[in-house]
């Protein structure tokens, strides 16, 4: 029987579209959105308490809910983009909604008579629905928070994946390869066809591996440069938002201060939409969420199937154009979902499955496996985010160190290693993630030593009860730890984006890009939990908390040593995960293809 053609992704537009010329518009879109939103958050508590009369606790709660929604919405947006809408429509929707939300927020700053509550000094009354138009304005403010969170989810969920689509040639296969792959399964009953198909597959695979080696290296290099500059733009936007926009608000008031983010967001939307004609836009060809659930259900239904040791005696259902004709050996229990028990019962005459809840494709199985397999490594990124959250904002030294690393990595390190090896080489993303964790551990060690010296100087100068006093110690002592943390951020975070994107199938690229931000959000929660635990434990028995407000009486140096120890434990844990994960996806696919050809020839 003949398998029906089922492309993994819709056919891309001609390569006259996309490329590096499209990337500035995509990077600018998210960078400007983050610049605008980051500039709104620092002073929002003051705006709510001073202009709307909210208590500090109520204002902080509203801000925390807004921040939590902003961090969580990209996860939902990623699944929607990869399953239903596609990436370009999702980003366009997010840009428009974010702009609308910021406009509504700016509207609340306009002086409309009797619209806002009056405050006398620090005595402000709480807003209630009975206060008429003033309460409606507060509801409008909350509504704007919701729109900005939804808009951020639309942009941040798909921006990285959409940018990678413009330069990534992964997953684009030739018709001859696809036909050979289909014929290899469809003609199992005819010995000659199987032998011819096997021989063609082996020859084509070997030839393609040789011919495409250079293209793959160039493709990976292009993606790596995009991920680097994307993260640099992301970091710079956070720095400018927390400094420049906040300064405008404090210097010129709320109207101008909230109007600037509106202009940034307007520019973001215009730039992105104006370049619409030059983008490569892949359309969704399957429901990813349903596909993942179907694998779980099908593997449970087929739980009685006994898996062979090699898997070669069992027929697996895969679609034409797939890079893999049989599933990998890890998480073998899920392989039962793609085994064809009875071709007449499970497949239609044209080769499609009768019930996707009983038999799934190899690609569906591998998609779920990929998501499960990266979770341990992803969990190491959570504590890396804990380290990064120790600084209030990104410093200029972090920016300098990241820029220095980008230059050294691209212009010095990679060319030098390539010259020594005699072939194009680069550091593996997993290795770079490990180096980032190591640098974060060193940064905390340096921070502990510097804080110990600062505290001793403060006590000797008689400032034990005056934490605001300026000690005779240069602020340049903070530079080494900031530089080390900048290197850690550059190594680990950029490698995270690259690793998740490379290891998950292209159909899950939006989800891959969201794992990075999800890890940062989880890291912020864990950091808050660690601080609360340390504060609660160390102040028992009338003791002074390590993280007391008076840092001269507390022991922030002990807290830094604790974080350094936890970071080292995270490094050891990462080493275990690194070894357990094994080779990356590209290496596994290459090995599986060659192994298929060798086993088929022997048979």
Order of alpha helices (4+ residues) and beta strands (2+ residues): alpha-alpha-alpha-alpha-alpha-alpha-alpha-alpha-alpha-alpha-alpha-alpha-alpha-alpha-alpha-alpha-alpha-alpha-alpha-alpha-alpha
